[in-house]
Amino acid sequence: MVPDLLLCLSFGYAAALKTTCLSAQFRRPGDYIIGGLFPFGMDTVNLTARSEPTLVVCERVFVDGLIWALGMKFAIDQINNSTSLLPGVKLGYDMYDTCFEPVAALQPSLLFLTQNGTRGIGVLCNYTDYQPRVTAVIGPHKSDLCLVTAKLFSFFLIPQVSYGASSEKLSNTELYPSFYRTVPSDKNLVEAVVLLLKKFKWNWIATIGSDDEYGRGAQGLFLSIAGNHSICIAFEGLIPTDLADPEAQNQLEDTIRLINMTNVNIIVLFASSQPAQALLEHSIRMGLSKKVWIGTEAWMLSDLIASIPNIQTIGTVLGFIMKTGRVPGFQKYVQDRFCQESREFNHLMNSVMLDTHCKQCDHISLHDVSSMLSHSQIQPVYVAVYSVAYALHRALGCTHQACPKASIRSWQLLHFMNTLPFKVNGQSFRFDQSHGTNTGYKLIFWSWKNGTLTYLPVGDYEESLYINKSQIQFHTAYQKEPTSECFRHCKPGQFRQIKGFHLCCYDCTDCPENTFWSTKDSSTCTPCQEHQWSPVQSTQCYVRSERYLFWNEPLTIALLVLMSITISLTCLTAVLFLKNLETPLVQASGGKLNLFALFTLMLMCLSCCLYIGKPSNNLCMIQQIAYALCLNGCFSTFFIKSLEITLVTEFPHCAATFLYWVTQRRAWLLVALCLLTECLFCFCYVHLGPDYLVPDYKSLPTEVLLVCNTKSWFAFGLMHGYNGCLAFVCFLCTFMVQTPGKKYNIARGITFAILTYFITWIFFIAVFATLKTVLRSVTQIGTILTTSLGILVTYYIPKCYIILLKPDLNTVDYFQNSIKEEPEEDSNNKPDPSSPAPQ
């Protein structure tokens, strides 16, 4: 797949690179060519609107990039004039502009990969003998660009030595085996920043990164390392790198506002120079109070930032820059030989390949460059060139007198770069296991005197951090060292709620319900045990009191009164029926079966007492069994009466045969059979899983609710469903039965009683399913009493009314044929009028 990609790229590079912004002085022929990638320009034009692979143009010259390129040129000229490093060998160079953009950096990178002496990239199965145009590559400066170019060069194993890319991702030698750098990785920088914060005991800070590989990577490392040192991040954010984006200004303003809201005094800024410049300009314009800005080399040494109007009002600026030595003779070299030999060497290069004219470079004077020479970091570029030269020295087998001009493949240099140290101006260098060098850092302080900025060294970091605090003059109120901490003493019952990402910054927050504050300065509240509770902001837990339906509650008393009334009505009805047992009304209603039904109703009312008081497993079981059996006793009498009505009305020809089994004493056998069946279902209920006591700790805030829970819904359904089936059969047998206007309709009373039962149960199920308090017991009691009262009112009370107030209707004539249908039925189907009413 990679060869195919390279083939496609080889066809496209020539068109893409026809006119590139290059300086003519940065090309020179030689026995071995070293490629260079430097940011001569910046601020690319219309990159986002680019719809065709046209030329990428930069608007402004980046003077630092030109100085770095001059540093490479100086190093190669020194090496070529040396009689010991590469005697008899001339190094050439070919440098190109990256514009700080990966798109621009890819163009010269493809050129470097072309086969030496040709215009194309060879597509081969084996690149061992492949000879690219360059022997090694110096640059580029930014991590974003290196992450793109390093993959290309690593495929060909061409040594690439960056003088500025610090991303920790580039330390992965498996992905980037031929990538090296002469600067420390961001991990070393972040460790230095963390130690600085700890030295000043600053643990409440904001961190901002530019939205590029450098900013995101450094900020991510900082967050992970700071967390291990109890440094709290009050705010973290990214600022845009594409300042032409319409949303960029809003993002910068939002960042400043959010920083202002956090009230932090320390801001750690990992950003490239342009995003950092935009952020600082906005902070000045929006009146951000003076802060301590901790910066890095990426923006601290920028002349553009130092020249921002009122930049001294931002506060105190501290930061780390790479510890580098001076390059002797470089300034004099630039002053003496600036732009000399550039044209003659340019003509010796292959001019067919690329036009090297750089319009912007033509407007740069020696004065423009000289003003930047004093603080521009040249040594990383200088050391990068020498690392390649020393590897070439060993690969060629040079002596102090001469070097054989042998054909050396780029990949052959890697072994020597990995293993052997080299010296530059008396200082020893060596690439570590991640192909980097760590020369340490200097701590720099922005010192302002009479409006002039001086980069004052106030400390250094290698394996430990040293700070000369006496040289740091903080530009804050009263010129005192600022504090940035967030510790508070919480009240008893409050815990530390973290404000940032780590434990040192917090708000004091009340412990919520059912938790308590257990130890001093605790960062969490301890949950109470299940059987305990606590109020808000508590220092201890309390035992939950038990909650159930107490005997002395007003609601309980009201229910007991209602139960007493229901039982009294039931007993009075039974006494009245007993005294009038032989009257036509009582006989037509069922005779002695009525007394049994009223007795079971009374027992069912008394079962309400089982729901009052502290429940237990036995009580939970007995509650359901008592209700089911008592209700079954009542419904069994209705069932017998309903069968009698059905036989007389629907099957008159068979009535004489079967009425014998539903009247008189044999009716008691059917009652006993119904009760026996219900007892069988109750046994299944007890065997499969009766209701059991469950403590409910969730429904009430301070109490434990004791409730009966159903274990087997199947057994529960069988037991109560049987009564429902009996009721439904009674309803079907009676709801269509009518009588002549002057006769009593026994069936109507059964129908209304059953309807009362069904309606009560519908409401009971709907209400019971939504309640989680003692009202569940109240609902069960209310259901029992409503059912009992419904049966009394609809079936028995009307008969009591006739017995007491209408005794003239309690006659055989009024209750004869009281269950007969309308006269439109065939008269032959009607029983003899002289026959007695069914019993």
C-alpha angles and dihedrals in degrees: 000000000000094000090052090052092049091049091055091046092051091059093049105043098076094057092044094052101042094118116016129169100256135151115238091217092064099072128082133159122235147149090272121024121215115200121221130202113193134161100243090161141022140194102060117217122243094339093151092050093048108127098162131048092256129148117297108227128197121213102205136036116243103215095194089059091054091050091051089052090050087052090057090047091050093050093050092047089052092049092048090052093047118106096200111039103052106353112187094011125103121206119211129198138208115192128188140184122256098183086211086280128116090218091058093043093054093061098065090035089063089048091054090054095054115111111267110268094012139083098231141070111242117234106217139158091225123033096185093110095033112125113202124199093261132042094211140352129232114207160311108209105216127067093228091060094043092053088059101040096039091065091056096046093042090058089059091034091234110163110249118188117189121201097198115016107114104167113137089223089071089063088077101104092185092063096034107028095161098043120109134167137196095212129074119259122255090257091070091047093050092050089054092050092050091051089050091054091049092049090059093036092238107158103152108070147141123231126201129184134185114251095251136089094276096049097041094044097046093044092049091052091046093053093051095047095040090054090061090055098050094253111151122219109215092178136006124184147151126234122210123259095198098074091177089068109107090226094053095084092050091049092052092048091048090051092053092047093050092048090051091052093054093057092218121158098200126066122183110203121196101178144127117253099261098049089042090052091051092049094049092047090054093047090054093045093048093047099243109184119250113286139176106255115201108200143174136227090267091079111000095082096043114125089204091061093043089054095054108123112259091003089148089067094069091083130239122356120201127165152140128263126181114272104241134164125233120264106233115228096011098114092047090047091055093046094047101040105026107153093348119141090010097118098041094049091045091058091055092058122083099276092185091071102062140348105245099193113127113196095191092052091058089067095053114101129198088252091058091053097041093058089062099043095084097068106015112118104242102156097078090058091042092051092045091058092047092050089060092044093053091047089051090048091057095040091053092045093235124186128202089266105045148351123221112237095231128160106263123188117219094239090058090069094061095076092056093044091053099048115028130066122224136199128230118187090340095309118115121227133184133173112239127218091284091050094250139114126226112202094161132242140273119222107229128198124199103234117192121199121169091340093307121121120222124184099225118194109225102165147347140226132209111133093340135023123249120188129185097208093181090071094053114091108188114219094219137106111311088359089268128147105268123236125220110181133127107201120139134171109243123214121246108281094031128105133202111262109198114241099191131018101292141053102258098070119060149141122234107248129181115252107251125237118298092022131090140198107249110173136028115274091002115174093208139040118239114235116238119242117266095260092049138072139190137192125238115295094014129162096199143024128244129214112256115243118231117256126203137124105300123207094233098051116117091235091052091050090050091051092048090052090051090047091051091051091049092048091047091052090048093050093046090049090050092049091048092049091047092054091048096037095129096046119110092247096056092041092050090049094054107285114226091002086075091061090052091048092049090048092054090047089054091050090048090054091049089053087071087080088067089069094055122082131020110335127222136185091266093048091049089054096044093049094066096038093050093049094046096048095045093048090046091054090056096043092048090064090049089048092055092047090048092052089050091052092048093051093051097043104033103026107029093155090058096037096091090056101044103031085077089070097050100043137060118009097337088068087071089060090059090048090051090048091053092049092046091053090050090049089054090054090047089054090053089050092053093044099044097043129308124206113283137195117268126183109224110205097172107057098063125044100219105015139060111236114219108212137165113244127200114239101183116029089184093061091041090053093049093052098048096029090063090060089047091053091051090050092049092051090050090051093050091049096050114027095083098042116114134179135201114279094256096049130080117251109219092177093061092063092053091048094053092044091054092046089053089053094050094046091049092052093048090056091042094055093046094049098037093054092058100044124091102171139068086291086084089071090044089053092051092049091046090052092052094048093043091051091048094046091045092055092045094048098043101038113018108027094060089055091048087053091056093046094050105030106019105038090150088070094053091093136122091243093056094048096039111108088002089146098046121120126239117300093248087086116096109283090223089067093057120095121243111284090225092060117104122256115266115267 
